[in-house]
Amino acid sequence: MPEPLLFPFPNPATPDLGCFVRRKHGLQTEPFNVHVEFQPSIDLPQLRQQVYFRVVCGKAAFFQRALVLMTFDASIPPPILQNFPPDFVLGGDFTPSPSEWFRFPMQTGTRFYWFFGQHRNPASGPWRPDAFVGHSYDIYDNGTLSTVQYDDTGGDQDFNDFILEVAVVKRDRPDIIVATEGQVEVFARRNSLQRSGRRSGRYCGVAISITISGSSIIPPYARLTG
């Protein structure tokens, strides 16, 4: 008897946030270079989530970039964590320009998403932490959207040197959850996955994240810290 088809895990190329609900707060600033999104949160208590991010724009004369990392906790201090190999790098050795959306696979449980802003003088010198970061925060039907704004040297504090958008989308539709959990055995058998520990998997070339007996199956770049 042929195995049933695997349920297509949700993985749209852009964040499916739905309709705008309200702005929770305007620009709030901090004297450091890291923005953090953590899940579950007060505004998004669901255990299943998917995070999207992109460069919106920037008016810096310096090169700008953001190092993006996902961790399972906050046990590593940010000044140390930003020296770890990133999961993604937004921007780079060029002045800021808009990018496409990037995303982590769907995750289950507690996650921290770190965005470290850095700048570099095109003439010479290493990458240095930005002086300030700020963000505004909007609520949507299906998630949240943060507009993250960095100020490189802190000289003018205009917070327009490098601007990102970070969307957190909830993945709690009952039909998705039931179908996903019902296909765990098929997925495990087809991909020779074990029921304990962390593994990575792909279905039709799409990276996915599921839970088997409380253990998350996630891509290898999503490191467990602590």
C-alpha positions in Angstrom: 0.0 0.0 0.0 1.5 3.4 -1.0 2.4 5.8 1.8 0.1 8.8 2.1 1.4 12.1 0.8 3.1 14.3 3.4 1.1 17.4 4.4 2.7 20.5 2.9 4.1 22.5 5.8 3.3 26.2 5.7 6.3 28.1 4.4 5.2 31.1 2.4 8.0 33.3 0.9 6.6 36.4 2.6 5.1 36.8 6.0 1.3 36.1 6.0 0.5 38.6 8.8 -3.1 39.3 7.8 -4.7 42.6 8.5 -3.2 45.4 10.6 -4.8 45.6 14.1 -3.0 48.4 16.0 0.4 49.9 16.8 1.5 48.8 20.2 4.3 51.5 20.5 6.3 53.9 18.4 10.1 54.1 18.2 11.8 53.1 21.4 15.6 53.3 21.5 18.4 51.7 23.4 22.1 52.4 23.7 23.3 49.1 22.2 23.3 47.3 18.9 21.1 44.3 19.3 17.4 43.8 18.8 15.8 40.6 20.2 12.5 38.9 19.4 11.5 36.2 21.8 8.7 33.6 21.5 6.3 32.9 23.0 5.5 36.5 24.0 2.6 38.4 25.6 1.3 39.4 22.2 1.9 36.0 20.6 1.6 33.3 23.2 1.4 30.4 20.6 4.2 27.8 20.8 4.5 27.5 17.0 6.0 30.4 15.1 7.9 31.4 12.0 10.1 34.5 11.8 10.8 36.6 8.7 13.2 39.5 8.2 14.4 41.8 5.5 16.3 45.1 4.9 13.9 47.9 4.2 16.4 50.7 3.5 19.2 52.8 5.1 20.9 56.2 4.6 24.3 55.3 6.0 27.6 56.4 4.4 29.2 53.4 6.0 28.7 49.8 5.0 26.0 48.2 7.2 25.0 44.7 8.1 23.0 42.7 10.7 24.0 39.4 12.0 21.0 37.1 12.7 21.1 34.2 15.1 18.4 32.0 16.7 19.0 30.4 20.1 16.9 28.4 22.6 17.6 30.6 25.5 19.4 33.8 26.6 22.3 32.2 28.5 25.0 33.6 26.3 25.6 37.4 26.8 25.0 39.4 23.6 28.6 40.8 23.3 29.8 37.1 23.2 26.9 35.8 21.1 27.6 38.3 18.3 30.9 36.7 17.7 29.3 33.3 16.9 28.8 32.3 13.3 25.5 33.9 12.2 22.5 32.0 10.7 22.0 34.9 8.3 23.7 38.1 7.4 21.6 41.0 6.1 23.6 43.7 4.2 27.4 43.6 3.9 30.2 45.3 2.1 27.9 47.9 0.4 25.7 50.8 1.4 22.2 49.7 2.6 19.7 48.7 0.0 16.3 46.8 0.2 16.5 43.0 0.3 14.1 40.2 -0.2 12.4 38.5 2.8 14.4 35.8 4.6 13.0 33.3 7.1 13.7 30.6 9.6 11.7 27.4 9.3 8.6 27.0 11.5 9.7 26.5 15.2 8.0 25.0 18.2 8.7 26.2 21.7 10.9 28.9 23.2 13.1 30.8 20.8 15.2 33.9 20.8 16.0 35.7 17.6 18.9 38.2 17.7 19.7 41.0 15.2 23.1 42.6 15.8 23.7 45.8 13.9 27.3 46.6 12.7 29.0 49.2 10.5 32.3 49.5 8.7 34.1 52.4 7.1 34.4 51.6 3.4 37.9 53.1 3.4 39.4 50.8 6.1 38.8 49.2 9.4 36.9 46.2 10.9 33.2 45.8 11.5 32.1 47.6 14.6 28.9 47.4 16.7 26.4 50.1 16.0 25.9 52.7 18.8 22.1 52.6 19.1 19.1 50.6 18.1 15.4 51.4 18.2 12.2 49.7 17.2 8.5 50.3 16.7 6.0 47.4 17.2 2.7 46.6 15.3 0.1 43.9 16.0 -1.5 42.0 13.1 -4.3 39.4 12.9 -1.7 36.6 12.5 1.4 38.0 14.1 3.6 41.0 14.9 5.9 43.3 12.9 8.9 45.2 14.4 10.5 48.0 12.4 14.1 47.9 13.7 16.3 51.0 13.1 20.1 51.3 13.8 22.3 54.3 14.3 25.9 53.5 13.4 28.2 55.9 15.3 25.7 57.6 17.5 26.8 61.0 16.2 23.4 62.3 15.0 21.1 59.6 16.5 18.7 59.8 13.5 18.1 56.0 13.5 18.0 55.8 9.7 21.4 54.3 8.9 20.0 50.7 8.6 16.4 49.7 8.9 15.0 46.2 9.1 11.5 44.6 9.4 11.1 41.5 11.5 7.8 39.6 11.3 6.7 36.9 13.7 3.9 34.8 12.3 1.8 32.4 14.4 1.5 28.8 13.1 -1.4 27.5 15.2 -4.1 26.7 12.7 -5.8 23.5 13.9 -5.8 21.9 10.5 -2.0 22.5 10.1 -1.3 21.1 13.6 -3.5 18.0 13.3 -2.2 17.2 9.8 1.4 17.8 10.8 1.3 15.6 13.9 -0.6 12.9 11.9 2.2 12.8 9.4 5.1 12.5 11.8 5.5 8.7 11.4 5.5 8.9 7.6 8.0 11.7 7.6 10.3 9.8 10.0 10.1 6.6 8.0 10.7 8.3 4.7 13.7 10.3 5.9 15.1 7.7 8.3 14.8 10.0 11.2 15.0 8.8 14.8 12.5 9.7 17.4 15.0 11.3 19.8 17.5 14.1 19.5 17.7 16.8 16.9 17.8 16.2 13.1 17.2 18.2 10.0 14.8 17.3 7.2 13.5 18.6 3.8 10.3 17.9 2.0 10.2 19.0 -1.7 13.3 21.1 -1.0 11.6 23.1 1.8 13.2 23.2 5.2 10.8 22.3 8.0 10.5 22.1 11.7 8.4 19.7 13.6 8.2 18.2 17.1 8.5 14.5 17.9 7.9 13.5 21.5 8.9 17.0 22.7 12.1 17.2 20.6 12.3 19.7 17.9 13.6 18.7 14.4 15.3 21.9 13.1 17.9 22.7 10.5 21.5 22.3 11.6 22.2 26.0 11.6 19.7 26.6 14.4 22.1 25.9 17.2 21.1 24.9 20.7 22.7 27.2 23.2 23.0 26.6 26.9 
